[in-house]
Amino acid sequence: MVMIYKGNDGKIWGAYLESSGFISERAQLGDSRVELLVTPPGGLPYAPTESRPLYISFHCATGGLSLFGDTPDGFFTPAAGQLARIDITSAGRPYVVSIYATTGKHGVSQT
């Protein structure tokens, strides 16, 4: 499972969480010019923070999302056709990462 958030320092950070609870050393994914807004399938958008990060995990068998949201616990089965969305603004340029929840197919577009 991957955890992504904007730290108190304004930078975007990521870490890998194993099922044992081990968290890898965090890695900087973006600087303070990057903004994130996350929309889980069927949910409301939120900006990931250190206290409310984005967690992403995929089903090994299907490649579809098994988790996309602000909790590392739980499991959901998204409805067919639902999208998970990550809006990224970097250096003033807006991008959208769309993930089809049931298959894991994804794409990036500039808006």
CORHU-V192154 format. One record per run of one state. SS is the DSSP state (2 for helix, 1 for strand, 0 for the rest). FROM is the first residue (numbers start at 1). TO is the last residue. If there is no record, write none. Layout:
ss=SS from=FROM to=TO
ss=SS from=FROM to=TO
This chain:
ss=0 from=1 to=1
ss=1 from=2 to=6
ss=0 from=7 to=11
ss=1 from=12 to=17
ss=0 from=18 to=22
ss=1 from=23 to=23
ss=0 from=24 to=26
ss=1 from=27 to=30
ss=0 from=31 to=33
ss=1 from=34 to=39
ss=0 from=40 to=44
ss=1 from=45 to=46
ss=0 from=47 to=48
ss=1 from=49 to=49
ss=0 from=50 to=53
ss=1 from=54 to=58
ss=0 from=59 to=64
ss=1 from=65 to=69
ss=0 from=70 to=82
ss=1 from=83 to=90
ss=0 from=91 to=92
ss=1 from=93 to=100
ss=0 from=101 to=105
ss=1 from=106 to=110
ss=0 from=111 to=111
